[in-house]
Amino acid sequence: MSTPEASGAERRRAAAERHAVLLRLDPAVHAALARWAADDLRSVNAQIDMLLRRALKDAGRLPAEARPPRSPGRPRREP
């Protein structure tokens, strides 16, 4: 069983391993994504991540080793 310190360290490592991607979108597409994300109480980034994961899963291309998406809300504070 992992300790709270280990889980915090794992979260920091996982965040550091994420890839930053510059994505150029049509302004109307971005606005539609922003509205959809707000309806789902997500950020635009989280909405794009969810949509890409769903598309990969539907196409049978989601890697088995892909980490699950982050839980909604702000990350918990370290005690």
Backbone atoms as SQL, in Angstrom:
CREATE TABLE atoms (id INTEGER PRIMARY KEY, chain TEXT, resi INTEGER, resn TEXT, atom TEXT, x REAL, y REAL, z REAL);
INSERT INTO atoms VALUES
  (1, 'A', 1, 'MET', 'N', 0.842, -1.173, 0.000),
  (2, 'A', 1, 'MET', 'CA', 0.000, 0.000, 0.000),
  (3, 'A', 1, 'MET', 'C', 0.886, 1.235, 0.000),
  (4, 'A', 2, 'SER', 'N', 0.600, 2.235, -0.824),
  (5, 'A', 2, 'SER', 'CA', 1.473, 3.399, -0.918),
  (6, 'A', 2, 'SER', 'C', 1.132, 4.414, 0.166),
  (7, 'A', 3, 'THR', 'N', 2.147, 5.137, 0.577),
  (8, 'A', 3, 'THR', 'CA', 1.969, 6.149, 1.609),
  (9, 'A', 3, 'THR', 'C', 1.542, 7.453, 0.962),
  (10, 'A', 4, 'PRO', 'N', 0.996, 8.408, 1.760),
  (11, 'A', 4, 'PRO', 'CA', 0.619, 9.697, 1.156),
  (12, 'A', 4, 'PRO', 'C', 1.802, 10.391, 0.493),
  (13, 'A', 5, 'GLU', 'N', 3.010, 10.251, 1.074),
  (14, 'A', 5, 'GLU', 'CA', 4.180, 10.874, 0.467),
  (15, 'A', 5, 'GLU', 'C', 4.480, 10.256, -0.893),
  (16, 'A', 6, 'ALA', 'N', 4.357, 8.945, -0.972),
  (17, 'A', 6, 'ALA', 'CA', 4.626, 8.270, -2.247),
  (18, 'A', 6, 'ALA', 'C', 3.600, 8.675, -3.287),
  (19, 'A', 7, 'SER', 'N', 2.336, 8.760, -2.902),
  (20, 'A', 7, 'SER', 'CA', 1.322, 9.113, -3.892),
  (21, 'A', 7, 'SER', 'C', 1.527, 10.545, -4.376),
  (22, 'A', 8, 'GLY', 'N', 1.966, 11.450, -3.481),
  (23, 'A', 8, 'GLY', 'CA', 2.265, 12.814, -3.902),
  (24, 'A', 8, 'GLY', 'C', 3.430, 12.851, -4.864),
  (25, 'A', 9, 'ALA', 'N', 4.455, 12.066, -4.561),
  (26, 'A', 9, 'ALA', 'CA', 5.618, 11.991, -5.440),
  (27, 'A', 9, 'ALA', 'C', 5.226, 11.390, -6.786),
  (28, 'A', 10, 'GLU', 'N', 4.366, 10.380, -6.759),
  (29, 'A', 10, 'GLU', 'CA', 3.909, 9.768, -8.011),
  (30, 'A', 10, 'GLU', 'C', 3.131, 10.766, -8.848),
  (31, 'A', 11, 'ARG', 'N', 2.290, 11.580, -8.193),
  (32, 'A', 11, 'ARG', 'CA', 1.517, 12.585, -8.925),
  (33, 'A', 11, 'ARG', 'C', 2.435, 13.624, -9.561),
  (34, 'A', 12, 'ARG', 'N', 3.447, 14.075, -8.812),
  (35, 'A', 12, 'ARG', 'CA', 4.378, 15.054, -9.368),
  (36, 'A', 12, 'ARG', 'C', 5.147, 14.472, -10.544),
  (37, 'A', 13, 'ARG', 'N', 5.567, 13.201, -10.423),
  (38, 'A', 13, 'ARG', 'CA', 6.300, 12.550, -11.511),
  (39, 'A', 13, 'ARG', 'C', 5.398, 12.407, -12.731),
  (40, 'A', 14, 'ALA', 'N', 4.136, 12.013, -12.509),
  (41, 'A', 14, 'ALA', 'CA', 3.204, 11.840, -13.619),
  (42, 'A', 14, 'ALA', 'C', 2.952, 13.173, -14.318),
  (43, 'A', 15, 'ALA', 'N', 2.827, 14.242, -13.538),
  (44, 'A', 15, 'ALA', 'CA', 2.603, 15.552, -14.137),
  (45, 'A', 15, 'ALA', 'C', 3.818, 15.971, -14.956),
  (46, 'A', 16, 'ALA', 'N', 5.005, 15.643, -14.472),
  (47, 'A', 16, 'ALA', 'CA', 6.221, 16.002, -15.188),
  (48, 'A', 16, 'ALA', 'C', 6.365, 15.204, -16.480),
  (49, 'A', 17, 'GLU', 'N', 5.758, 14.035, -16.547),
  (50, 'A', 17, 'GLU', 'CA', 5.888, 13.192, -17.733),
  (51, 'A', 17, 'GLU', 'C', 4.863, 13.513, -18.805),
  (52, 'A', 18, 'ARG', 'N', 3.929, 14.397, -18.533),
  (53, 'A', 18, 'ARG', 'CA', 2.936, 14.759, -19.546),
  (54, 'A', 18, 'ARG', 'C', 3.600, 15.585, -20.636),
  (55, 'A', 19, 'HIS', 'N', 3.114, 15.461, -21.855),
  (56, 'A', 19, 'HIS', 'CA', 3.664, 16.203, -22.987),
  (57, 'A', 19, 'HIS', 'C', 2.829, 17.449, -23.220),
  (58, 'A', 20, 'ALA', 'N', 3.492, 18.560, -23.386),
  (59, 'A', 20, 'ALA', 'CA', 2.829, 19.807, -23.756),
  (60, 'A', 20, 'ALA', 'C', 2.731, 19.845, -25.277),
  (61, 'A', 21, 'VAL', 'N', 1.576, 20.225, -25.777),
  (62, 'A', 21, 'VAL', 'CA', 1.355, 20.246, -27.219),
  (63, 'A', 21, 'VAL', 'C', 0.734, 21.586, -27.600),
  (64, 'A', 22, 'LEU', 'N', 1.312, 22.241, -28.580),
  (65, 'A', 22, 'LEU', 'CA', 0.732, 23.460, -29.122),
  (66, 'A', 22, 'LEU', 'C', -0.297, 23.042, -30.154),
  (67, 'A', 23, 'LEU', 'N', -1.517, 23.489, -29.976),
  (68, 'A', 23, 'LEU', 'CA', -2.605, 23.101, -30.877),
  (69, 'A', 23, 'LEU', 'C', -3.242, 24.357, -31.444),
  (70, 'A', 24, 'ARG', 'N', -3.186, 24.501, -32.740),
  (71, 'A', 24, 'ARG', 'CA', -3.816, 25.652, -33.382),
  (72, 'A', 24, 'ARG', 'C', -5.222, 25.254, -33.799),
  (73, 'A', 25, 'LEU', 'N', -6.201, 26.014, -33.307),
  (74, 'A', 25, 'LEU', 'CA', -7.600, 25.730, -33.596),
  (75, 'A', 25, 'LEU', 'C', -8.277, 26.936, -34.227),
  (76, 'A', 26, 'ASP', 'N', -9.247, 26.666, -35.048),
  (77, 'A', 26, 'ASP', 'CA', -10.119, 27.712, -35.547),
  (78, 'A', 26, 'ASP', 'C', -10.807, 28.344, -34.331),
  (79, 'A', 27, 'PRO', 'N', -10.933, 29.654, -34.275),
  (80, 'A', 27, 'PRO', 'CA', -11.558, 30.286, -33.117),
  (81, 'A', 27, 'PRO', 'C', -12.975, 29.782, -32.818),
  (82, 'A', 28, 'ALA', 'N', -13.735, 29.470, -33.850),
  (83, 'A', 28, 'ALA', 'CA', -15.090, 28.962, -33.639),
  (84, 'A', 28, 'ALA', 'C', -15.061, 27.570, -33.011),
  (85, 'A', 29, 'VAL', 'N', -14.091, 26.753, -33.420),
  (86, 'A', 29, 'VAL', 'CA', -13.945, 25.414, -32.844),
  (87, 'A', 29, 'VAL', 'C', -13.533, 25.535, -31.381),
  (88, 'A', 30, 'HIS', 'N', -12.605, 26.438, -31.084),
  (89, 'A', 30, 'HIS', 'CA', -12.174, 26.639, -29.700),
  (90, 'A', 30, 'HIS', 'C', -13.339, 27.128, -28.846),
  (91, 'A', 31, 'ALA', 'N', -14.133, 28.047, -29.370),
  (92, 'A', 31, 'ALA', 'CA', -15.280, 28.554, -28.619),
  (93, 'A', 31, 'ALA', 'C', -16.280, 27.436, -28.329),
  (94, 'A', 32, 'ALA', 'N', -16.514, 26.581, -29.321),
  (95, 'A', 32, 'ALA', 'CA', -17.437, 25.460, -29.115),
  (96, 'A', 32, 'ALA', 'C', -16.886, 24.488, -28.076),
  (97, 'A', 33, 'LEU', 'N', -15.575, 24.214, -28.137),
  (98, 'A', 33, 'LEU', 'CA', -14.939, 23.349, -27.138),
  (99, 'A', 33, 'LEU', 'C', -15.026, 23.965, -25.744),
  (100, 'A', 34, 'ALA', 'N', -14.809, 25.269, -25.654),
  (101, 'A', 34, 'ALA', 'CA', -14.871, 25.956, -24.368),
  (102, 'A', 34, 'ALA', 'C', -16.276, 25.884, -23.771),
  (103, 'A', 35, 'ARG', 'N', -17.294, 26.073, -24.600),
  (104, 'A', 35, 'ARG', 'CA', -18.678, 25.963, -24.112),
  (105, 'A', 35, 'ARG', 'C', -18.981, 24.551, -23.635),
  (106, 'A', 36, 'TRP', 'N', -18.560, 23.549, -24.416),
  (107, 'A', 36, 'TRP', 'CA', -18.788, 22.150, -24.057),
  (108, 'A', 36, 'TRP', 'C', -18.052, 21.807, -22.763),
  (109, 'A', 37, 'ALA', 'N', -16.810, 22.263, -22.659),
  (110, 'A', 37, 'ALA', 'CA', -16.020, 22.010, -21.451),
  (111, 'A', 37, 'ALA', 'C', -16.695, 22.641, -20.232),
  (112, 'A', 38, 'ALA', 'N', -17.179, 23.861, -20.379),
  (113, 'A', 38, 'ALA', 'CA', -17.860, 24.534, -19.266),
  (114, 'A', 38, 'ALA', 'C', -19.122, 23.775, -18.870),
  (115, 'A', 39, 'ASP', 'N', -19.855, 23.265, -19.851),
  (116, 'A', 39, 'ASP', 'CA', -21.055, 22.473, -19.549),
  (117, 'A', 39, 'ASP', 'C', -20.715, 21.225, -18.746),
  (118, 'A', 40, 'ASP', 'N', -19.537, 20.638, -19.021),
  (119, 'A', 40, 'ASP', 'CA', -19.090, 19.418, -18.337),
  (120, 'A', 40, 'ASP', 'C', -18.216, 19.713, -17.119),
  (121, 'A', 41, 'LEU', 'N', -18.068, 21.007, -16.775),
  (122, 'A', 41, 'LEU', 'CA', -17.232, 21.441, -15.645),
  (123, 'A', 41, 'LEU', 'C', -15.783, 20.965, -15.797),
  (124, 'A', 42, 'ARG', 'N', -15.261, 21.101, -17.016),
  (125, 'A', 42, 'ARG', 'CA', -13.874, 20.752, -17.311),
  (126, 'A', 42, 'ARG', 'C', -13.181, 21.959, -17.902),
  (127, 'A', 43, 'SER', 'N', -11.853, 21.921, -17.887),
  (128, 'A', 43, 'SER', 'CA', -11.080, 22.907, -18.637),
  (129, 'A', 43, 'SER', 'C', -11.087, 22.489, -20.110),
  (130, 'A', 44, 'VAL', 'N', -10.723, 23.419, -20.967),
  (131, 'A', 44, 'VAL', 'CA', -10.640, 23.079, -22.393),
  (132, 'A', 44, 'VAL', 'C', -9.599, 21.980, -22.583),
  (133, 'A', 45, 'ASN', 'N', -8.481, 22.070, -21.873),
  (134, 'A', 45, 'ASN', 'CA', -7.441, 21.051, -21.983),
  (135, 'A', 45, 'ASN', 'C', -7.982, 19.671, -21.580),
  (136, 'A', 46, 'ALA', 'N', -8.694, 19.606, -20.468),
  (137, 'A', 46, 'ALA', 'CA', -9.250, 18.325, -20.008),
  (138, 'A', 46, 'ALA', 'C', -10.298, 17.800, -20.991),
  (139, 'A', 47, 'GLN', 'N', -11.050, 18.714, -21.600),
  (140, 'A', 47, 'GLN', 'CA', -12.061, 18.296, -22.580),
  (141, 'A', 47, 'GLN', 'C', -11.396, 17.683, -23.807),
  (142, 'A', 48, 'ILE', 'N', -10.325, 18.321, -24.291),
  (143, 'A', 48, 'ILE', 'CA', -9.598, 17.784, -25.444),
  (144, 'A', 48, 'ILE', 'C', -8.995, 16.427, -25.101),
  (145, 'A', 49, 'ASP', 'N', -8.419, 16.309, -23.899),
  (146, 'A', 49, 'ASP', 'CA', -7.855, 15.032, -23.458),
  (147, 'A', 49, 'ASP', 'C', -8.931, 13.951, -23.447),
  (148, 'A', 50, 'MET', 'N', -10.107, 14.261, -22.895),
  (149, 'A', 50, 'MET', 'CA', -11.198, 13.292, -22.834),
  (150, 'A', 50, 'MET', 'C', -11.638, 12.876, -24.236),
  (151, 'A', 51, 'LEU', 'N', -11.761, 13.849, -25.127),
  (152, 'A', 51, 'LEU', 'CA', -12.192, 13.538, -26.493),
  (153, 'A', 51, 'LEU', 'C', -11.169, 12.687, -27.238),
  (154, 'A', 52, 'LEU', 'N', -9.887, 12.997, -27.062),
  (155, 'A', 52, 'LEU', 'CA', -8.850, 12.195, -27.718),
  (156, 'A', 52, 'LEU', 'C', -8.831, 10.773, -27.173),
  (157, 'A', 53, 'ARG', 'N', -8.948, 10.629, -25.858),
  (158, 'A', 53, 'ARG', 'CA', -8.985, 9.279, -25.263),
  (159, 'A', 53, 'ARG', 'C', -10.185, 8.491, -25.774),
  (160, 'A', 54, 'ARG', 'N', -11.343, 9.155, -25.850),
  (161, 'A', 54, 'ARG', 'CA', -12.559, 8.481, -26.330),
  (162, 'A', 54, 'ARG', 'C', -12.380, 8.038, -27.785),
  (163, 'A', 55, 'ALA', 'N', -11.808, 8.916, -28.605),
  (164, 'A', 55, 'ALA', 'CA', -11.593, 8.573, -30.012),
  (165, 'A', 55, 'ALA', 'C', -10.612, 7.413, -30.147),
  (166, 'A', 56, 'LEU', 'N', -9.530, 7.431, -29.363),
  (167, 'A', 56, 'LEU', 'CA', -8.566, 6.325, -29.405),
  (168, 'A', 56, 'LEU', 'C', -9.210, 5.013, -28.955),
  (169, 'A', 57, 'LYS', 'N', -10.003, 5.069, -27.902),
  (170, 'A', 57, 'LYS', 'CA', -10.665, 3.858, -27.402),
  (171, 'A', 57, 'LYS', 'C', -11.642, 3.318, -28.445),
  (172, 'A', 58, 'ASP', 'N', -12.449, 4.209, -29.029),
  (173, 'A', 58, 'ASP', 'CA', -13.424, 3.784, -30.041),
  (174, 'A', 58, 'ASP', 'C', -12.752, 3.171, -31.263),
  (175, 'A', 59, 'ALA', 'N', -11.556, 3.647, -31.595),
  (176, 'A', 59, 'ALA', 'CA', -10.818, 3.131, -32.751),
  (177, 'A', 59, 'ALA', 'C', -9.979, 1.907, -32.389),
  (178, 'A', 60, 'GLY', 'N', -10.003, 1.517, -31.106),
  (179, 'A', 60, 'GLY', 'CA', -9.202, 0.375, -30.678),
  (180, 'A', 60, 'GLY', 'C', -7.716, 0.693, -30.637),
  (181, 'A', 61, 'ARG', 'N', -7.362, 1.961, -30.457),
  (182, 'A', 61, 'ARG', 'CA', -5.959, 2.373, -30.493),
  (183, 'A', 61, 'ARG', 'C', -5.458, 2.946, -29.171),
  (184, 'A', 62, 'LEU', 'N', -6.270, 2.920, -28.117),
  (185, 'A', 62, 'LEU', 'CA', -5.824, 3.432, -26.823),
  (186, 'A', 62, 'LEU', 'C', -4.831, 2.444, -26.232),
  (187, 'A', 63, 'PRO', 'N', -3.595, 2.877, -25.982),
  (188, 'A', 63, 'PRO', 'CA', -2.589, 1.956, -25.452),
  (189, 'A', 63, 'PRO', 'C', -3.003, 1.422, -24.080),
  (190, 'A', 64, 'ALA', 'N', -2.725, 0.167, -23.838),
  (191, 'A', 64, 'ALA', 'CA', -3.052, -0.448, -22.553),
  (192, 'A', 64, 'ALA', 'C', -2.299, 0.220, -21.415),
  (193, 'A', 65, 'GLU', 'N', -1.117, 0.744, -21.701),
  (194, 'A', 65, 'GLU', 'CA', -0.314, 1.368, -20.647),
  (195, 'A', 65, 'GLU', 'C', -0.667, 2.837, -20.412),
  (196, 'A', 66, 'ALA', 'N', -1.671, 3.365, -21.121),
  (197, 'A', 66, 'ALA', 'CA', -2.083, 4.758, -20.916),
  (198, 'A', 66, 'ALA', 'C', -2.642, 4.912, -19.509),
  (199, 'A', 67, 'ARG', 'N', -2.179, 5.939, -18.837),
  (200, 'A', 67, 'ARG', 'CA', -2.669, 6.207, -17.482),
  (201, 'A', 67, 'ARG', 'C', -4.107, 6.683, -17.541),
  (202, 'A', 68, 'PRO', 'N', -4.874, 6.418, -16.507),
  (203, 'A', 68, 'PRO', 'CA', -6.257, 6.932, -16.489),
  (204, 'A', 68, 'PRO', 'C', -6.232, 8.461, -16.392),
  (205, 'A', 69, 'PRO', 'N', -7.282, 9.106, -16.848),
  (206, 'A', 69, 'PRO', 'CA', -7.304, 10.569, -16.760),
  (207, 'A', 69, 'PRO', 'C', -7.315, 11.018, -15.305),
  (208, 'A', 70, 'ARG', 'N', -6.858, 12.237, -15.072),
  (209, 'A', 70, 'ARG', 'CA', -6.875, 12.794, -13.722),
  (210, 'A', 70, 'ARG', 'C', -8.307, 12.908, -13.241),
  (211, 'A', 71, 'SER', 'N', -8.494, 12.794, -11.939),
  (212, 'A', 71, 'SER', 'CA', -9.828, 12.978, -11.380),
  (213, 'A', 71, 'SER', 'C', -10.186, 14.463, -11.455),
  (214, 'A', 72, 'PRO', 'N', -11.486, 14.765, -11.525),
  (215, 'A', 72, 'PRO', 'CA', -11.894, 16.156, -11.659),
  (216, 'A', 72, 'PRO', 'C', -11.570, 16.969, -10.402),
  (217, 'A', 73, 'GLY', 'N', -11.468, 18.257, -10.583),
  (218, 'A', 73, 'GLY', 'CA', -11.214, 19.147, -9.464),
  (219, 'A', 73, 'GLY', 'C', -9.754, 19.449, -9.287),
  (220, 'A', 74, 'ARG', 'N', -9.481, 20.277, -8.304),
  (221, 'A', 74, 'ARG', 'CA', -8.098, 20.653, -8.003),
  (222, 'A', 74, 'ARG', 'C', -7.368, 19.505, -7.345),
  (223, 'A', 75, 'PRO', 'N', -6.074, 19.414, -7.587),
  (224, 'A', 75, 'PRO', 'CA', -5.290, 18.380, -6.889),
  (225, 'A', 75, 'PRO', 'C', -5.338, 18.623, -5.380),
  (226, 'A', 76, 'ARG', 'N', -5.312, 17.560, -4.617),
  (227, 'A', 76, 'ARG', 'CA', -5.324, 17.681, -3.165),
  (228, 'A', 76, 'ARG', 'C', -4.019, 18.278, -2.674),
  (229, 'A', 77, 'ARG', 'N', -4.119, 19.035, -1.593),
  (230, 'A', 77, 'ARG', 'CA', -2.926, 19.610, -0.979),
  (231, 'A', 77, 'ARG', 'C', -2.185, 18.564, -0.215),
  (232, 'A', 78, 'GLU', 'N', -0.879, 18.714, -0.214),
  (233, 'A', 78, 'GLU', 'CA', -0.045, 17.828, 0.585),
  (234, 'A', 78, 'GLU', 'C', -0.198, 18.222, 2.059),
  (235, 'A', 79, 'PRO', 'N', -0.321, 17.264, 2.988),
  (236, 'A', 79, 'PRO', 'CA', -0.477, 17.634, 4.405),
  (237, 'A', 79, 'PRO', 'C', 0.776, 18.248, 4.996);
